[in-house]
């Protein structure tokens, strides 16, 4: 099964509108008139989405993502942004369930599932993040943790909704630490995650869904990681904040 790789830049709480303008113009100068054998996604902070869309909205090789969305449609939820609101920014993807949302903001599997389903109601494509802590891995609980996250997070999705979802496996111990899972570790875990999808949705759907790796992906390790048969791209944090670094990862990692 040939799956189109997807490389997504998660800027987290970095780059306001002026910095986003600088980044977008620089990236645009590097990708104009080029085609890529992969999907390229950029997820700026909410306040920078308008500026990113203004500059990159007509670039066919690049799509935009939000870093989060609410599980609610509207109402008295101060500080929240609904999936329908995001549609007005020409957003195609939304990151849901990132480990920072889980650990810092207390998002549960139930909340994450509600957000995924809400995103699909308005035809946004979730980038659904899963991953274990170092304590969980060393305690032999990796498979149990991932099984719960996958089964609860994808609960109630149709096959169509599943195939418009990207799973991002991010070992929490490798996010922003400079430590990266070995290619063997990453491949083994991706294969396990794909087997979980097969249990829930069938082998055909599991063969089609894209599963990214995230966790200190850099130009220096991108090629080895992306060569693994079950890794379909990367969710990139710090290394995506500089246009050339982000592009280097894509060029080294895309087939």
N, C-alpha and C positions, 0 to 999 in steps of 0.2 A: 504494500500500500504506500503510494507516494503522497505525503502530506506537505503542503506548502509551509515552510518555516515562517515564524512570526517573531520579530524582534521589537520589543516594547521598552520605551524609556520611561521609567517612573522617577519623576523629578522630586517626589515627596514635597516637603515644604521649602522649596528652593525656586528661585527665579520669579520675580514679579513681572509685570508687563514690559518694562523697559529692557530687562535682561532677556526676556523671552523674545522680544523683537530682535535683539542682537543675535541670539542663537538661531532663530528661524531664518534670518537673512543669510547668515553664514552657511547654514545647512542647505538652504535653497541654492546657493551658488555652487555647492558641491554635487548636488543631485540632479540639477536641471538637465533635461535631455538624456537622462540615463534610465535604464530599466533594471529592475532587481528581481531575482527569482524568489522573492520573499515578501511578506507584508511588513511594513514599517509603521510603528505606532508610537506616538508621543503623548505622554500624560502629564501636562503641566498642572500647577495648582488652579483651583477654580477661577481665581481673579485674572489668570493669564490666558484662559481659553479663548477669549475674544481676540486678543492680539495674535495668538497662534493660528487661529482660524483665518484671520485677515490675510496673513502672509502665506500660509501653507494650505489653505482650504482648497485651492485649485490644483494642487500637486497630486497627480493620480497615484503616485507611489507611496504617499504618506497619508495616514489617517490619524485622527485625534482620539484620545481617551480621557475620561475623567478618572480621578483617583478614588472616588467613592460615590455612592448615591444613597438616598434614604429608602427605607422599606415602605414609606408612606407616600401617598399621592399629593397631599396638601394638608394645611391646617396649622395648628398651634405647636409647631416643632422648631423653635428658634434655632437658627444656625444650620438647619438642614437644607438640602437641595434635592429635589425630586428627579426621578429618571426622566419624566416628561420635560422638565425644564432643560435638562441636558440636551435633549433632541434639538432645541433651538440653536445650539452652538455647533451644529453639524458634527456632533460626536457620534462615533460608531462603536466604541468600546468603553467599558467601565471596569476598573479594577475593584474587586470585591473580596473581602476576607484576608487582606494582607496581614501578616503576623503582627505588625504594629497596631493595626485596628483591633486585632484579637487581644494582644497583651496590654496595650496602653489604654484602649477605650472599652475594653470588656465585651467585644462583640462575640456572641455565642454562635454555635453552628446553626441554631434556629434563626437568629437574626440574619446571618449570612445567606441562608437559604431563602428567606423572605426577600432579601435584596436581589438575589439572582433572579427569582421569579418575577419581581417587579421590573427589573431591567428587560427581561424577555417580553413582558407585556407590551413594551413600547419599542421592541425590536432593537434594543441595544445588545451588544455582544459582551457578556461578562468575561473578564480575565479572573478566574476563580483561583485564589491562592490557598495552598495547603503547605504544611511542613511541620517538622518535629523540632523540639528543643534538643540541646546536647544531652541534657539529663534524661530525656525520653529515649534518645537513641542509645545511650550507654546503658540504660536500664532495660534494654530489650523490648521497649514498648513502641518502636517505630511503626510496625505493621498495625498494631491496634489503634494508634493515634490516627494514622492515615486512613484506615478503614472507616473510622467514625467520621472524620472530616469529609471524606468523599461521599459516603452513603447519606449522611445528613445534609450536606451541602447541595447535592444534586437531587434530593428527594422531590418527587412530583414533576420533574421535567419530562417533556415529551422527547422523542428521539430528535425531532427537528431542533428543539431548544438546546439539547445536548450538543449537537453538531455545530451550533452557533456559539458555543461556549469554548473558551480556551482554559485549560488547567495549567496553573503555574506552580510547579513544585519548588519550594524554597526552604531548604533546611535553615531553621531559624539561627542556628549557630554559625552560619556562613554569611549572614546578611550584614553588610557593612563592616565586617571584621577583618577583611583581607584573607580570611581562610575560605577555601573553596573545597567542596566535595571533590574527591578524585573522579575522573571520568568513569571508572568502574563503579564507584558508589552511586554516582548520579544515574548511570544507566540501569543498574539493578533496581533502584527505587522507582525510576520511571516505568520500567517494565512491570513492577508490582502495582503501581497506580493504574496502569492500563489493564491489568488483570482484574482490578477492582471494578473498573468501568464495565468490563466484559461480564462480570457477575451480575451487575445491576441492569445493564442495557443490551447485552449480547456482544458476541465477538466482532460482528461487522461494525457496530458503532464504535467499539473500542479501537478498532483498527483505523478509524477515520478521525477520531478526535485528536486535536493537537495538544501536546503537553510540553510546556516550556520549562527550562531550568532557570532559577534565579538564585543569586547568592555569590556576590563578589566576582561576577563575570567581567573579564577584562580582555583587551586585545590579545594578551599573551596566552590566555587559556581557552579562547573562544573556539578555535578550530578543533581542538581535541574533544571538547564537550559536545560540540555540534555534530561531530562525526558519529556519535553514538546513535544507534538505530531508533531508539525510542524518544530521543530528545528533538523537539521540533521548534527550536528557537530559544530565545532568552528574554527574561524580564530583568532589565538592567537598571541599577540604581545609580551610585556615584559616578560610574564610568560613562553614563549617558549625559552628564551635565556639560560636557565639552563636545562640540559637533564632530571634530575629527576622531576623537576617541570612540564615540558612538558609531560613526561610519566605519571605523577600522574593525570593530566587533562584527558588524554586519558583513563586511567584505571578507573577513576571515572565516566567519561562521556559516554564511550562506553557501549552498552547493554550487 
